[in-house]
Amino acid sequence: MEELKSALRDHSLTVSNLADKGRCLFTTRDFHPGEIIISQEPYVCVPNNTPAESRCDGCFTSGNLKKCSACQVAWYCGSTCQKSEWKLHRLECTTFSKLDKSRRKSVTSSIRLMVKLYLRRKLQSEKVIPSTATDNYDLVKELVAHMSNIDEKQLVLYAQMANLVNLILQCPEINIKEIAEIFSKFACNAHTICDSELRPLGTGLYPVISIINHSCLPNSVLVFEGKSAVVRAVQHIPKGTEVFISYIETAGSTMTRQTSLKEQYLFTCRCPRCSKTGQYDDVRESAILEGYRCKDHKCDGFLLRDSDDKGFVCQHCGLARNKEEIKNLAMKIKEVSEKAVTSTSSGNHREAMSMYKRIEKLQSQLCHPFSISLLRTREKVIEVYFCTLNHLLIYLTPVNFELILFHSYYSFLLLI
């Protein structure tokens, strides 16, 4: 702990232990909006590989890859990434090469992350890979596992996964109980590595970043630059203030946020925003983000259930909406949404666009104008639109490119 504190001192940070929260990261000077608070490379990480798409183990890119001919598990974009990963992959490759083909296919991202963790610990203990105050296995040991809060079904799953890891590594000194506990640590502490458009690329374990606690009103944000996790201030953070990031999507009601945190991270948030549960501001926010719109489309009021539970009443103008009407609209949205997903997955972008525009129209009748569902549908409309545009551009000749691009851009402006 003292070595870590000494290393963090150079970044104007310190770690403190609070009785009700455990380890926390505090600033020792003022930080300004946009300023980097801390960054860290992953202790271990794995790319998201699927039958449809694989990614380079070194840089997580997905184009022009070659599979490792020995283990048939890792992919690389070129010799640079292969060399950068070789010290660790040399052991991993030997380990996976011993497995038969069917068992190799059962190696999920989580299993592979665990195998890499144990192999990296071995290489650091043998001084093959250097250890530092911010890059060592002791930091992994310090992570919270929340084992006492896990249900029996999940514990059995972790035990089964631990047995598989033990079978792969074939090391007699490995403790299966410890492996199961680390799987729980992965669930609570590992981060999804995303690109600049927040598309998931892989999973990484960042033990120092994991010290930072959650708030639904965070003063900083976690972003990724390649595989590096970077924490930047989003507001002025005075000296002596705890650093917070959000573990979840904060655009949701208190109940939605609390449910997500409890299911994924096994704790109840008590941040200033969550402490307002049941108060007028919280009820209003929840009704706007996840509730229904007033029957009068010129009114921007929010709706709450009436006392007879027969419908919903606008808290601004008093107009009521029938429960059956809302139910019917919700069913139509669900029905069209299923068709839209089918169209998207089959690559029929024109039909998908038509479906999502219909969903948007139905949601505009049902949801509050600032509803999260409505905003997400509009994001999807834009996403599908550009997929359609990209598909068309493949068939364009250079002569017609500028003309059609201009027409498409103009059509998009009309769309939004």
C-alpha positions in Angstrom: 0.0 0.0 0.0 2.8 2.4 0.8 4.5 1.8 -2.5 1.3 2.5 -4.3 0.8 5.7 -2.3 4.3 6.8 -3.2 3.6 6.2 -6.9 0.3 8.0 -6.8 1.9 11.0 -5.0 3.6 11.9 -8.3 0.1 12.1 -9.9 -1.2 14.4 -7.1 -3.3 11.5 -5.8 -3.6 9.5 -2.6 -5.5 6.4 -1.4 -7.5 6.4 1.8 -9.5 3.7 3.6 -12.9 4.7 4.7 -14.9 2.5 7.1 -18.1 2.5 5.0 -16.5 2.4 1.5 -13.1 0.8 1.7 -10.4 2.2 -0.5 -10.9 5.6 -2.2 -8.9 7.8 -4.5 -8.4 11.4 -3.4 -6.8 14.4 -5.1 -3.9 16.3 -3.4 -4.3 19.3 -5.7 -6.9 20.9 -7.8 -7.8 19.3 -11.1 -9.6 21.2 -14.0 -12.2 20.0 -16.5 -10.6 17.9 -19.2 -7.4 17.3 -17.3 -6.0 13.7 -17.0 -6.2 12.5 -13.4 -4.7 9.1 -13.9 -4.1 6.5 -16.7 -3.2 2.9 -16.6 -2.4 0.0 -18.9 -4.3 -3.2 -18.2 -2.8 -5.8 -16.0 -4.4 -8.3 -18.3 -6.8 -7.9 -21.2 -8.5 -9.9 -23.9 -10.2 -8.8 -27.1 -13.8 -9.6 -28.0 -13.6 -12.4 -30.5 -16.7 -13.9 -32.1 -17.2 -16.3 -35.0 -18.2 -13.3 -37.1 -15.3 -11.0 -36.0 -11.9 -11.4 -34.4 -9.5 -8.7 -33.0 -5.8 -8.4 -32.7 -4.5 -9.3 -29.2 -2.1 -6.4 -29.3 -4.1 -3.4 -30.5 -7.7 -4.7 -30.8 -8.1 -3.8 -34.5 -10.2 -6.1 -36.6 -8.7 -5.9 -40.1 -6.1 -8.1 -41.9 -5.5 -10.5 -39.1 -3.6 -13.7 -38.9 -4.4 -16.5 -36.4 -1.6 -17.9 -34.2 -0.8 -21.2 -36.1 0.1 -23.1 -32.9 -2.7 -22.4 -30.4 -5.4 -21.2 -32.9 -6.7 -18.8 -30.2 -4.8 -15.5 -30.6 -5.0 -13.2 -33.6 -2.5 -10.5 -34.7 -2.5 -7.7 -37.2 1.3 -7.9 -37.7 4.7 -8.6 -36.3 4.8 -5.5 -34.1 1.8 -6.6 -32.0 2.9 -10.2 -32.0 6.3 -9.3 -30.6 4.8 -6.9 -28.0 2.6 -9.8 -26.7 5.1 -12.6 -27.1 6.5 -12.9 -23.5 3.0 -13.6 -22.2 1.6 -15.4 -25.3 4.5 -17.8 -25.4 3.2 -19.4 -22.2 -0.4 -19.0 -23.2 0.2 -20.5 -26.6 2.0 -23.6 -25.1 -0.9 -24.0 -22.6 -3.7 -23.8 -25.2 -1.8 -26.0 -27.7 -2.1 -28.9 -25.3 -5.9 -28.8 -25.4 -7.9 -30.8 -27.9 -9.9 -28.8 -30.5 -13.3 -29.2 -28.8 -12.0 -28.0 -25.4 -10.1 -25.1 -27.0 -13.5 -23.9 -28.4 -14.9 -23.8 -24.8 -12.3 -21.1 -23.8 -14.4 -18.0 -23.3 -13.0 -14.4 -22.8 -13.4 -14.8 -19.1 -11.5 -18.1 -19.0 -8.8 -16.6 -21.2 -8.5 -13.5 -19.0 -8.0 -15.7 -15.9 -5.4 -17.9 -17.7 -3.5 -14.8 -18.8 -3.7 -13.4 -15.2 -2.0 -16.5 -13.7 0.6 -16.7 -16.4 1.4 -13.0 -16.0 1.8 -13.4 -12.2 4.2 -16.3 -12.9 6.3 -14.2 -15.3 6.4 -11.3 -12.9 7.5 -13.6 -10.0 10.2 -15.0 -12.3 11.3 -11.4 -13.2 10.6 -12.1 -16.9 8.1 -9.2 -16.9 8.9 -6.3 -14.5 6.7 -5.4 -11.6 6.0 -1.8 -10.5 4.1 -0.1 -7.7 1.1 0.3 -10.1 1.5 -3.0 -12.0 1.7 -6.1 -9.8 -0.4 -9.0 -8.7 -0.7 -7.7 -5.1 -3.0 -5.0 -6.5 -5.3 -7.7 -7.9 -5.4 -9.4 -4.5 -6.6 -6.2 -2.9 -9.6 -6.0 -5.2 -13.0 -6.5 -3.6 -14.8 -9.8 -4.5 -18.2 -9.5 -2.7 -18.2 -13.3 -2.3 -20.7 -13.1 0.6 -23.2 -11.3 -1.6 -23.2 -13.8 -4.4 -26.0 -16.3 -4.8 -25.5 -20.0 -4.8 -26.1 -20.4 -8.5 -23.4 -17.9 -9.4 -21.0 -19.5 -6.9 -21.5 -22.9 -8.6 -20.8 -21.3 -12.0 -17.5 -19.7 -10.7 -16.5 -23.1 -9.2 -17.1 -24.8 -12.6 -15.1 -22.1 -14.4 -12.3 -22.4 -11.8 -12.1 -26.2 -12.4 -11.8 -25.5 -16.2 -8.9 -23.0 -15.6 -7.2 -25.5 -13.3 -7.6 -28.2 -16.0 -6.1 -25.8 -18.6 -3.1 -24.6 -16.5 -2.5 -28.0 -14.9 -0.6 -26.4 -12.0 -0.8 -28.4 -8.7 -0.2 -25.2 -6.6 -3.2 -23.4 -8.0 -6.0 -22.9 -5.5 -9.5 -23.4 -7.1 -11.2 -21.4 -4.4 -8.9 -18.5 -5.1 -9.7 -18.7 -8.9 -13.4 -18.7 -8.1 -12.9 -15.6 -6.0 -11.0 -13.8 -8.8 -13.8 -14.5 -11.2 -16.0 -12.6 -8.8 -13.4 -9.8 -8.8 -13.6 -9.8 -12.6 -17.3 -9.3 -12.4 -17.0 -6.4 -10.0 -13.8 -4.7 -11.3 -13.0 -5.6 -14.9 -13.8 -2.9 -17.5 -15.2 -3.1 -21.0 -12.6 -1.5 -23.3 -14.4 0.7 -25.8 -13.4 2.7 -28.8 -14.2 6.4 -29.3 -17.7 5.6 -30.3 -18.2 3.4 -27.2 -18.3 0.2 -29.2 -16.9 -2.7 -27.0 -13.6 -4.0 -28.1 -12.5 -6.2 -25.2 -12.2 -6.6 -21.5 -9.4 -5.4 -19.2 -8.4 -5.5 -15.6 -7.1 -2.2 -14.3 -6.4 -2.6 -10.5 -5.5 1.0 -9.8 -8.4 2.4 -11.8 -10.7 0.0 -9.9 -9.9 1.9 -6.6 -12.1 4.7 -7.9 -15.6 4.5 -6.5 -18.9 5.0 -8.3 -21.2 8.0 -8.2 -24.3 8.7 -10.3 -23.0 12.3 -10.2 -19.4 11.6 -11.1 -16.7 14.3 -11.2 -14.6 12.4 -13.8 -15.1 10.0 -16.7 -13.3 6.9 -17.7 -12.4 6.7 -21.4 -10.0 4.4 -23.4 -7.2 5.4 -25.7 -6.3 2.1 -27.3 -6.1 -0.3 -24.4 -5.1 2.5 -21.9 -7.7 3.5 -19.4 -7.7 7.2 -18.9 -9.6 9.1 -16.2 -10.3 12.8 -17.0 -12.0 15.4 -14.8 -15.4 16.6 -16.1 -15.6 19.5 -13.6 -13.3 21.4 -11.3 -12.2 18.9 -8.6 -10.7 20.8 -5.5 -7.8 19.5 -3.6 -8.8 16.8 -1.0 -11.9 15.7 -3.0 -12.6 12.0 -3.7 -12.5 11.0 -7.4 -15.7 9.4 -8.8 -16.6 7.8 -12.1 -19.9 6.2 -13.1 -19.9 2.4 -13.4 -23.2 2.4 -15.3 -25.3 4.5 -17.7 -26.5 7.4 -15.6 -29.4 8.3 -17.9 -32.0 6.3 -16.0 -34.3 6.5 -13.0 -32.9 5.9 -9.5 -34.6 2.5 -9.4 -33.0 1.5 -12.8 -29.6 2.6 -11.7 -29.8 0.9 -8.3 -30.9 -2.3 -9.9 -28.0 -2.3 -12.4 -25.5 -1.6 -9.6 -26.9 -4.2 -7.3 -26.9 -6.9 -10.1 -23.5 -6.2 -11.6 -21.5 -4.7 -8.8 -23.3 -6.0 -5.7 -23.6 -2.7 -3.8 -26.2 0.0 -3.1 -25.3 3.5 -4.3 -25.7 6.3 -1.7 -24.5 9.2 -3.8 -26.2 12.6 -3.6 -28.4 11.8 -6.5 -29.6 8.4 -5.1 -30.1 9.9 -1.7 -33.1 11.9 -3.1 -35.1 8.7 -3.7 -38.8 9.4 -3.3 -38.4 13.1 -3.2 -40.3 15.3 -5.8 -37.2 15.9 -8.0 -36.4 12.2 -8.1 -40.0 11.3 -8.9 -40.1 13.9 -11.6 -36.8 12.8 -13.2 -37.8 9.2 -13.2 -41.2 10.0 -14.8 -39.5 12.1 -17.5 -36.7 9.6 -18.3 -38.8 6.4 -18.3 -42.5 7.5 -18.2 -45.2 8.7 -20.5 -46.1 12.0 -22.2 -49.2 14.1 -21.7 -52.1 13.5 -24.0 -51.8 17.2 -24.9 -48.7 17.2 -27.1 -48.2 20.9 -26.4 -47.8 20.2 -22.7 -44.4 19.0 -21.4 -45.7 17.8 -18.1 -44.9 14.4 -16.6 -47.4 11.6 -15.7 -47.9 9.7 -12.5 -50.4 6.8 -11.8 -53.7 8.0 -10.5 -55.1 6.9 -7.1 -57.4 4.2 -8.7 -54.5 2.8 -10.8 -56.7 3.1 -13.9 -54.4 5.3 -15.7 -51.8 8.2 -15.5 -52.4 11.9 -14.8 -50.3 14.8 -16.1 -48.9 16.6 -13.1 -48.8 19.9 -15.1 -52.3 20.2 -16.8 -54.2 17.4 -15.1 -55.2 15.4 -18.3 -55.4 11.7 -17.8 -54.3 8.8 -20.1 -56.1 5.5 -20.1 -54.1 2.5 -19.0 -55.4 0.3 -21.9 -54.3 3.0 -24.4 -50.8 3.0 -23.0 -50.7 -0.8 -22.9 -51.7 -1.1 -26.6 -49.1 1.4 -27.7 -46.4 -0.4 -25.7 -47.4 -3.7 -27.3 -47.2 -2.2 -30.8 -43.7 -0.8 -30.1 -42.6 -4.2 -28.9 -44.0 -6.0 -32.0 -42.3 -3.5 -34.4 -39.0 -3.6 -32.4 -38.8 -7.4 -32.8 -39.2 -6.9 -36.6 -36.6 -4.2 -36.6 -34.0 -6.4 -34.8 -34.7 -9.2 -37.4 -34.2 -6.7 -40.3 -31.0 -5.3 -38.8 -29.5 -8.7 -38.1 -30.3 -9.9 -41.7 -28.6 -6.8 -43.2 -31.8 -5.4 -44.6 -31.0 -1.8 -43.7 -33.8 -0.2 -45.7 -36.5 -2.2 -44.0 -34.8 -1.7 -40.6 -34.8 2.1 -41.2 -38.5 1.9 -41.9 -39.2 -0.1 -38.8 -37.1 2.2 -36.5 -38.8 5.3 -37.9 -42.2 3.6 -37.1 -41.0 2.9 -33.6 -40.0 6.5 -33.2 -43.4 7.6 -34.3 -45.1 5.3 -31.8 -42.8 6.2 -29.0 -43.4 9.9 -29.7 -47.1 9.2 -28.9 -46.3 7.2 -25.8 -43.2 8.6 -24.2 -42.2 11.9 -22.7 -40.1 14.0 -25.2 -37.0 13.5 -23.1 -37.6 9.7 -22.6 -34.4 7.6 -22.7 -36.2 5.0 -24.9 -37.1 7.7 -27.5 -33.6 9.1 -27.5 -32.1 5.7 -28.0 -34.5 4.9 -30.9 -33.4 8.2 -32.6 -29.8 7.1 -32.1 -30.6 3.8 -33.8 -32.3 5.6 -36.7 -29.1 7.6 -37.3 -27.0 4.5 -37.0 -29.1 2.5 -39.4 -29.2 5.5 -41.8 -25.4 5.6 -42.0 -25.2 1.8 -42.4 -27.5 2.2 -45.4 -25.4 5.1 -46.7 -22.2 3.1 -46.4 -23.8 0.2 -48.3 -24.8 2.5 -51.1 -21.3 4.1 -51.3 -19.7 0.7 -52.1 -21.5 0.8 -55.5 -20.8 4.4 -56.4 -18.6 5.5 -59.3 -16.2 8.4 -58.6 -18.2 10.6 -61.0 -21.5 10.2 -59.0 -19.9 10.1 -55.6 -20.1 13.8 -54.7 -23.6 14.2 -56.1 -25.1 11.2 -54.2 -23.2 12.1 -51.0 -24.7 15.6 -51.1 -28.2 14.2 -51.7 -27.8 11.7 -48.8 -26.6 14.4 -46.5 -29.6 16.6 -47.4 -31.9 13.7 -46.9 -30.4 13.1 -43.5 -30.9 16.8 -42.5 -34.6 16.3 -43.4 -34.7 13.1 -41.4 -33.5 14.8 -38.2 
